[in-house]
């Protein structure tokens, strides 16, 4: 079913149920769209900004450790030669 058909079917359902004012119709549409947005976000398994920042810091810290270990390895090889 096409998105426009879904919306029209939803609107006709609201009218049949007794939702007659535009304010009520707007409120019902916003609630429905908000629910769909939250449902989509939960399916995508998104992370919060705080979690993202924490993971980014951990990755930066690990990258610095890797770089320092590479430098130490190179300097040890140079000393052996």
C-alpha positions, 0 to 999 in steps of 0.5 A, a space after each residue: 500500500 502506498 504511503 499516501 493511501 495509508 495516510 488517507 485511510 488513517 484520516 478516514 478512520 479518524 473521521 469515522 471514529 468521530 474525530 471531527 475537528 482539525 485540532 484533534 486530527 492534527 493531534 492524532 496525526 502527530 501522535 501516529 507519526 511520533 509512534 512510527 518515528 520511535 518504532 523506526 529508531 528502535 529498529 535501527 538500534 541507535 545509540 545516545 550521544 553520551 554513549 557515542 562520545 564515550 566510545 569515541 574517547 575509548 577508541 582515541 585512547 586505544 589508538 594512542 596506545 597502538 601508536 606508542 607501541 608501534 613507536 616502541 617496536 620500531 625503536 627496539 628494532 633500530 637498536 638491535 641493528 
